[in-house]
């Protein structure tokens, strides 16, 4: 609209009649009049407005009645379709960001806070835990569940906006490496396109190698970057990363995880019991695969610190070291015990023995040193491990993976930690990469 048009007034109802999908931007409130105007004005209103649109180059775009252009700054938009000014990440206001992960087991949303300085764990990005975003269980890998998956993303997107008043330009969406491996190419492309249509945001599928680097960035303190290798044991694969002398991520991905290895053991079991079959398959597959990767990427074995992530690492920590106590950080070179739980080779041996020989001891660890609050939390976690998350076979399979890593990466000669925050590391690492990219683009 040209500057000469700002003195004119228009009927609100006639603006609608032009085209219900048309918007004339930058109209002042006093330029839109009610239907009490004279009919002679009304007769010329529509052609006048149409002429203005044609000559000024103002186009039509799809907006909802709650588009950000029509909202106050305190009310988040109610609809999401095509509302974003760009599909890229842009820091507009505030220090909160949204991250949505589309995985093979569902859609997860996190609200992440950017701190002004490094916190005591050596990071500037943390999960904002004021309120939890609901996980939405949908099989996104199934083409028949495409509509449900896109709807889950849209609902999570709206939830983050409404509850935390986060600009849509500050929300990122990505597909996990597990989903990328399982879903057909055409199905993945369809999800990307429909998510963009539903939210206005770009969605990218990440690889297992990228996932390893994001988890690394999400958990390793600034002062531990050059001395740490991260190993994240998932259900379908094991991935990780470390930094080389040029600060470049060296990533690795191993084709086994807790659930998938348990399936492979079942296939090879024959007439022997599961424990023996798992031991055999570890010798035949796991150890050679790890050794081969270590030969190409020696930092996996030579760096002095190992950070463990993934569900089986959490089970190991919960069932063998349930009452780890917090201590105060006295210098930036120290690690808080509640954030980094020390794991020894003996803990892994105990976990394996109990998983294979003594189930009663496995699910009844000593809680005498736990606070009342921690004891209640651990008991709930043990119940989840026992009945919801792992089968007995998967616990044995996971224990064998830990034993194989312990052997090939030489845990006995290192400082090894389970990192509870690793469960949130992927969205934090992905957001960190996107923020770094946005900063570089801004500099250009």
ABEGO torsion letter per residue (X at the ends): XBAAAAABBBBAAAAAAABAABBBBGBBAAABBBAABBAAAAAAAAAAAAAAAAAAGBBBBBBBAABAAABBAABBBABABGABABABBBBABEABBBBBBBBAAEBBBBBBBBBABBBAAGBABBBBAABBBBBBBBBAABAAAAAAAAAAAAAAAAAAAAAAGBBAAABBBBBBAAAAAABBAAAAAAAAAAAAAAAGBBBBBBBAAAAAAAAAAAABBAAAAAABBBBBBBAABBBBBBBBAAGBBBBBBBABBAAAAAAAAAAAAEABBAAAAAAAAAAAAAAAAAAAAAAABAAAAABABBBBBEAAAAAAAAAABAABBBBBBABAABBBAAABBBBBAAAAAAAAAAAAABAAAAABBBAAABBAAAAAAAAAAAAAAAAAABBAAAAAAAAAAAAAAAAAAGAAABBBBBBAAAAAAAAAAAAAAAAAAAAAAAAX
